[in-house]
Amino acid sequence: MTAIPGPKSQAIHERRTKVVAAGAASGFPIYVDHAHGAILVDVDGNQFIDLGSGIGVTTIGHTDDGVVAAASRQVGELTHGLFTITPYEGYVRVAELLAAHTPGDFAKKTVLVNAGAEAVENGVKIARKYTGRKAVAVLDHAFHGRTNLTMAMNYKAMPYGLGFGPFASDIHHAPNSYPYHDGLSGAEAAARTIAFLEKTVGAEDLACLVAEPIQGEGGFMVPAEGYLNALQKWCTEKGVVFIADEIQSGMARTGKYFASEHFGLVPDLVLSAKGIAGGLPLAAVTGRAEIMDAAHPGGLGGTFGGNPVSTAAAIAVFEAIEKGNLLGEAKRIENTLKTELLRLQAKFPIIGDVRGLGAMIAMEFVMPGTENSTKEPNAAAVSALSKHAFENGVILLTAGTYGNVIRFLPSLAVSDALILDAVGVIEDALARL
Ligand SMILES: *Cc1c(COP(=O)(O)O)cnc(C)c1O
């Protein structure tokens, strides 16, 4: 409708620079007015194909009818009760749904909180109380949040941690499985991780290992076959709580309720957030009842945790996944998008790798002519591609420790026609590059 950004977005942007903290920077200078399905509409009336879903949050689509109805109804009935004072049923229902849909056939319990980082914090608290141990292990290229504890758990200092210390102690960063770069089998990569945990940390001191089954911010690395299973087996033998951070990979995103299921992984605790409540803030720690109950009454909670409007929306999300066969839709998106991206990879050698599952797919960019040797990161290509896509109506997210990954996190409501439309824009940008 207008040049991008349009005049109304520019005017808001001008006001923003005076009153919004610089640290809360935005990827794109347009201001969204409304959205539905996989389309965002800005204040100037420009439409964008949203392939990021607010980093995998509106997984079932923007303003899903069921979520809007459930949340609207709930707003008129009860917006806050504080579950730890005067509880309500929606919280209990979400805990039942999470017990039913997280991996593992055993008694499970849940605590609800506000955001992903808070779920990570609570997972660690619970594991420490249960084991009586203090050390926490994470994997290289991980991202776990922006609170003090989770800043210490991230791989990348910039922008998440730099200058914000001092950080929490007893956090250990172990090597991960990154098949495109390390070339290791699952067994070899696991042996390397376990050697680090045994030699550098000491199993007897280790409360938990926190791992994203498919790393999000790090660049959508799908670990080599058997890697996660070997870590889980080792954790079980050593009494270490295995915590799967499924905040980005969970809630139907990869074609299963939780990505762990692709690997036959049964974590002791599963963390969910992002896609769980259709855009409303909600996060959860779900896991083995005996571990969850190690935290004493009053030891877990928070004023807004498990807010009634958020829990009403989450119940609607679970219903939508079932009714709309959204696990199947994630597979449809994988088929369409991966086929197209592999076609582009054959045509443009700067696309070093195409990987991912369901509606969680990435392309890693390398320097021209080096794709079979150094696999040197090409962040400039990613910036140029993302900029061209934005100016032509496609919201693309970047990722990767070296900023050289484009990650696709479309909503499961995105049609094949919209995917092909967006891929056309990407292909055009690559041809110009
Ligand atoms: C986004 C994310 C978090 C942090 O969630 P917030 O809601 O931003 O606190 C933690 N872990 C993973 C894997 C994430 O993708």
The ligand as a Gaussian input file, in Angstrom:
#p B3LYP/6-31G(d) Opt

LIG

0 1
 C       12.287000     -18.093000      23.840000
 C       13.008000     -19.161000      24.545000
 C       13.248000     -19.092000      25.926000
 C       12.867000     -17.879000      26.751000
 O       11.497000     -17.647000      26.732000
 P       10.924000     -16.190000      27.165000
 O        9.435000     -16.398000      27.128000
 O       11.419000     -15.233000      26.158000
 O       11.436000     -15.930000      28.527000
 C       13.880000     -20.163000      26.531000
 N       14.258000     -21.243000      25.837000
 C       14.039000     -21.346000      24.497000
 C       14.464000     -22.579000      23.778000
 C       13.425000     -20.302000      23.806000
 O       13.235000     -20.392000      22.499000

